Amino acid sequence: TGLSAAQLLPFLGLLHFSQRESGQAVEEWAMPITGWANFLVPLFRMTQSSVGVFFQSDQRITSSYYYGIGVTALALLAAWHSRERRVRWLAVITAICLVLALGPKGWVYSALLKIFPPLGFMRFPIKFVMLPVFIVPLLAAYAVRDYLESPGEARARFWRSGLLVGVLF
């Protein structure tokens, strides 16, 4: 608590004197509905700014969070096959963050704003993508580890699941 207070108390003081209000969260800074496709396809439905940087429509915070099909498929396989509690938690946190990044279009963000209005101080729902950007490669690494440490029958099941996910992608 003491370590956290050293950072949180100045932040809360700054937030108190800032000009932000809890109702400032706006839809224009959320991930577009097609934003999830950006995990699989680079520059999917992007527009180029005047300085040459590509952004998704309706948000100008992050240009891309592309992983590619391989990393995304491995992360899904880890969530599907792993029996470890921490892998399941990481998968749940990722799913929640991806839905919250949609902002009002995902309905969950709007419901949370009604329940907990201070969440509106964070004006840009797209920032919820930043946590999955670090978690998804970690989940992919768990999938590789599980595959390498599994016996023969479990490897065959992993391959069948991987083939199914690969065909779907």
Number of C-alpha atoms within 10 A of each C-alpha: 6 7 7 8 11 10 10 13 11 11 11 12 10 11 13 11 8 9 7 14 16 14 14 13 23 14 18 17 21 29 31 21 13 12 23 18 16 19 18 19 16 14 19 18 15 16 14 13 10 7 6 8 13 18 19 23 17 12 17 17 15 15 16 18 19 18 17 14 15 15 20 21 25 23 23 20 23 27 21 15 17 17 11 11 9 11 21 17 12 18 21 13 14 22 13 16 20 23 21 24 27 25 26 20 16 17 12 15 22 18 12 14 17 11 10 11 15 13 19 21 15 17 20 21 27 25 18 21 22 15 14 20 15 11 17 22 16 18 28 21 16 20 25 15 12 19 21 10 11 12 10 10 9 14 15 13 13 20 14 12 17 17 13 12 17 14 8 8 11
